[in-house]
Amino acid sequence: MDFSNKTALITGAGQGVGEGIARALATYGANVSLVGRTLSKVQLVADEINKNGGSAIAIQCDVKDSKSINNSIESTLSHYKSLNILINNAQEVPLGNILDVSDELFIDGWNSGPLATFRFMKACYPHLKGDGKIINLASSSALRPDSSSYGAYAAVKESIRSLSRAAAVEWGSDKILVNCIMPLAKSAGMDWWMNENPDEANEFLKTIPVGKVGDCKDDIGEAVCHLLSDGMNYITGSTIMIDGGQAYLR
């Protein structure tokens, strides 16, 4: 795979899946614009990518703010002069039973997820026309048989899938491909939970056919790079599970 002369904007790129995708894309030659709420986090990732011979810039952005979104896109274009790939990864997570989730928590989940995805896609659309690709992050939480404490989170992530499908259909003639992924990744939060709850973690691992939680770069990032490659240009409007076979998408 070769992403030379391609520029990717990745939200939530300072840690976890966003960082893993950014590092993988940079490995294959992409210019990566790392967007995150905490500048020090995305700057650290950008510095490491640049040190290893890649090309990255760090941009502070509150994805819940439309002006901040537009500024991040303008900064990317100012530096790299083009934009070919958009990865909508950032998301505040409204977990909890329905009676325990406040309006504020749910609204933050909506604004940082579906609304931010909606805004980024619309703002990037003129620059993606011709050969653009969008990957939006969904979640298998909506597929859980027991959705207790996941209802609000599943609702906002399923909204992203609906927006993605519509964009894929509406923008196909503009040569813009739009897909979702549902990753299961060993983020910092997952690491903490597994270390603090070893017995539960062992039971959890038994639900994953391949027997492990995916690495953010080597498993999730690499899979995304393949999905973005030219060999996958006939795939759009789809949701791809990258979870070691744990969930079943009907």
N, C-alpha and C positions, 0 to 999 in steps of 0.2 A: 504493500500500500504506500502511496505517495501523496501527501497533502501539501506539497510545496506550492507556494503561491496561493494557498487557501488561508482564509482568516476565519477563526471561530471565536464567537463570544459565548462564554460559559458563565452562568449565574451560580452563586453559591460555590465558587471555585476555591475557596480558602481551606476546605477540608472535605473529607468523605468522598462521596461519589463524584461531586463536581471536580474536586482536585484530581481524582483518579482519571476522569475523562480528559481533563486538561493535560495531564502528564502524558497520557497515551497519544493524544493527538500531536503534541509537541514532538514526541519520539519519531513520528512519521512526517515531520517537516512542517506542520501547520503553524501559522502565527496564532497565538492564543491570547485573547483578551480576557483577563481574569476579573470577574465582577463579584464583589462581595460587600457585605455590610460593614465588616471590620477590615480596614485597609491593611493593618499590620499582617493579617493572616494571608490575604491574597498577595501582598508584596513579598512575603517569605517564599511562597510557592513560585512566584514569578522570578525571583532572584535565583532560585535553585534551577529552574528550567533554563534561564539564560546562562548560568554558570556551566551547565552541561551541553551548551551549544545550541539550544533552542532559542525561540523568540517569543517573549511574553511581556505583557504590560499588566499592571494592576490598577484597577479602578474601583473606588469606593462608590457604592450605590445602595440606596434603600429601595428595594423592588416594590415597596408599597406606595412609592411616590412617583407619579408620572413624570415630573420634571427630572428626577434623578435617573429614571430609565432613559429618557431622551438624551440626557447628558452623557450617559455611559455609551450609548450608541454613537453619538457625535465624537466622543473621545477616541473610540475604536477606529472610526473612519478617518479621523484626523491623523492618526498615527500610521495605520496600515493601508488607507486609501480604498479598501474594499471590505466586504463582509459576505461570506459564503455559507457559513454554518452558524446556527443558533441552537444553543443547548439551554433549555429552561429547567434548571435544577433546584433553585432556591425555593424553600418552603418552610413556613412556620407551622408547627404540628399541633393541631387542636385535639389532643387526646383526652379521654375521660368519658364516663357515662353521660348520657344526654342531660340528665338533671344537674350534673356537676360542671358541664361546660358553659362558661359565661358567654354572653353575646359578644363581648370584647374579644375573647379567645377565638371564637368562631369567625368573627369578622377579620381578625388578623390572619387566620388561616386562608380565608377567601381572598383577601387583598394580596397576600404574598404568593398565593398559588394561582388559581384560575384568572384573577384579574391581572396579575403581573404577566402571566403567560399571554393573555389576550393583548395586553398593551405592547409587550415586546414583539410579538408576531406582527402586529399591525405596523409598528414603527419600523421594523426591519424589512417588511415586505418589498418596498421599492428597490432595496439593495440586493435582495435575494432572487429577484426575477431573473430567469435565464438558466441558473444552475444552482439554486439555493437548496439547502437541506435544513430541516428543523427536527430536533429530537426533544420531546417533552417528557418529563418524568411523571409517571403514574405510580400506582401502588396496588399490590395484591391484597391490601387490607379489605377492599370491597368484596373479595372472593372468600373471605373467612366464613366458615359455617357458623361460628360464634363471633358475631361482630360487636359484642359488648366492649365498650370503651373506645371503639374504633369508628363509630358512626359518623361523627363530624369530620374526622380526617378522611375517611373513605368518600364522603360526600364531595369534598373539595377536589380530591384527586380524580374522582370519576368525572367531574366537570371538565377537568383538563383533557380527559380522553374524548369527551364530546366535542370540545373546541378543536382538538387535533384532527378528528375525523372530518369535521366540516371544512377546515382549512385545506386538508388534503384534496377534498373533492372540488372545492372552489378554486384552488390555485394550481391544480394539476396542469392546466393549459398554459400556465405561466412558468412551467418547468421548476416548480418548487415542490419538493417531497416533504411530507410531514408524517412522522411516526412517533409512537410512544414506546417507552420501555418500562418494565416493572422489575427493578433490580432488588436482589437480596445481597446486601454488602456488609462487610465487616468495618463499620464506621467506628468512630471513637465511642459513641454511645453504646453500640453493640458490644464492643470490647469490654466496656465497663460492666454492662449487664452480665455478660458471660463469666467474667472474673468474680463478680459478687454473688452469682447464683449458679455455681457449677453443676448442681444436680439438675436444675431446670434446663440449663444450657445443653447438657448431655441428651435430655429428652427432646429438646428442640432440634438438635442435630439429626436425630433419628427420623425427623419428618422431611429431611432433605435427601433425596435419593443418592446424590453424589457424596453425601456425608460431610460437607463443609459449607461454611458461609463464604461467599465470594469476596475476593480481594478487589478493592476499589479500582485499582489500575489494571492488574493483570487479568482479571475476569470481566469486570464491568466495562472498564475503559477500552479494552481490546475488542470486546463485542460491539461496542458503539462505533469504533473505528471501522470495523467490517461493515456495519449497517450503513455507514456514511460513504463507503467506497463505491467506485463506479460499477462494480459487479452487482450491486444491490439497487440499481436505478429503476427496477420495476416494482419495488416495494414502497407503497405509500398508503396512508390511512390505517396502518396496522398497529397492533400492540404486541411487542415482543417481550416474552418472559426471559429474564436473565437471573435465574434463581435456583439453578441446580435441580430443577424439576419439582420444586416444592408445591407450587400452586398450579391449578388446572383452569385455564381460561376457556370458557365455553363460548 
